[in-house]
Amino acid sequence: MASILPEDILILITDQIEARLDRLNLASCSRRFYHLLQPHVYKSIILGYGDDARLSPLVHTIARNPTLAQAVLHLTLHIQYSAWACFKHKVQYDPILLNPIVKMYSHSNTEWILWERALKGDMHDSWVALLLPQLPNLQSVETTVPFDSELFDRMLERATTGQKPFDTKPAFSSLIDVSVLRLDTVQGLSVSEVMPLFRIPSVRHFTGVKVTEGRSTDSDDEDQPAPPPGAGTVTSSITEIDLRASNGYRGMRNLICACPNLQSFKYRHIDEGIPGHWFNPAAFGRSLLASSARASLESLWLDYESGEDFETSFITTMDDFVGSLAEFTALKHIHLRVQNLLHSKPLIEILPSSLESLCITSCNLSLGGRLPLLTEQLRVLIVHFREQTPGLVQLDIQGNDFFDKKNYPTLSKDMLKSYPQQPVSCIKPGVYEITSGLRAVCADAGIRFHVRDRYIEWHFYDR
């Protein structure tokens, strides 16, 4: 029956099959299916932990069949990088097939020997470096980058600066989404290592995990000006930056200032595990003001990584206040900690008139009078929102200690059926008492108001 189906129907059926092995089995049913469906099998490739042995055969398959290379649109590589991997399985290396490619990439005989040793030794970064430029239509890539990935870094630098062989055959011309993770938990992924990705003209969305600016020093100049255009800087087409479990004490200025059309900046901080320093929101405020983001930024998120900051000290410092956001004329969505917003100036003066949604986190009851002060300032904002922020439609307050652990030692989703749209019993009553006036004015103004708890959301939604 399937053998008489039109080709477009068979392709639609194949696209609905999620598991790559199942798609491959379908393509193997007949010669007709094989020639028609095999490119769709390679449309999205995922190699995860434990798939070490599949990497070198994949590169050989791609090198032998340019049609399959052109079919790959999405690539995820989260294999376990290990110098001992070659002892776990036999490495596939066909010199007749691969040597011409390696020679094309090499700038000297010494480098050719380095490539050959790395590939035969199954150093995974060399196989990834060999694979990526062979995929001309690649639109998204998500990969783990090992520490000391010399050949991968070299390939990326040459590909993004138009050096041989990419001067005559550019790479990554279709790439839109890039996500990189540093598996090494000590060094992190430095800004200089990810900066070459910002040179790729087609890339619009960048996600980095464990990105770091290194350790701060007394000589750091917090008020350094933005690098002047053309002074060895990068101008990027990236519009969305998402930095997770990262540490940017200097405010990631090089990344932010490289993107003149930045629309979304999301940063989730960790204090330990990679080089860096304490969370410094003021540095991000300075970086954004020093860039072109004042006219383009639509979404700003500065917070701790999910699961972090539950027991963070609430001592305020001069670095807590992110600065006034009133100059950001396109800014619609803001997610900030209460420590980063409350200042000597009232909220009504520091928030942009373009605001549509505001989420304020770390609004803990243990902060004493800060929660009542915040709710009062927000109440004033809502009362005057038609003149100050006419587009505002949603307001969220999130705390780390709103969940009533004493009376609800166990938590189930049955308790959260109306969460966060309506009050729920497992939130401490005091939270709703303090925010009752704010809830009332939001209801009168037609603005959605939610009380949230970080522990609940981390436990049920973020993991």
Secondary structure, 3 states (H helix, E strand, C coil): CHHHCCHHHHHHHHHCCCCHHHHHHHHCCCHHHHHHHHHHHCCEEEECCCCHHHHHHHHHHHHHCHHHHHHCCEEEECCCCCCCHHHCCCCCCCHHHHHHHHHHHCCCHHHHHHHHHHHHCCCHHHHHHHHHHHCCCCCEEEEEECCCCHHHHHHHHHHHHCCCCCCCCCCCCCCCEEEEEECCCCCCEEHHHHHHHHHCCCCCEEEEECEECCCCCCCCCCCCCCCCCCCCCCCCCCCEEEEEEEECCCCCHHHHHCCCCCCEEEEEECCCCCCCCCCCHHHHHHHHHHCCHHHHCCEEEEEECCCCCCCCCCCCCCCCCCCCCCCCCCCCEEEEEHHHHCCCCCHHHHCCCCCCEEEEECCCHHHCCHHHHHHHHHHHHHHCHHHHCCCCCEEEEEECCCECCCCCCCCCHHHHCCCCCCCCCCECHHHHHHHHHHHHHHHHHCCEEEEEEHHHHHHHHHC
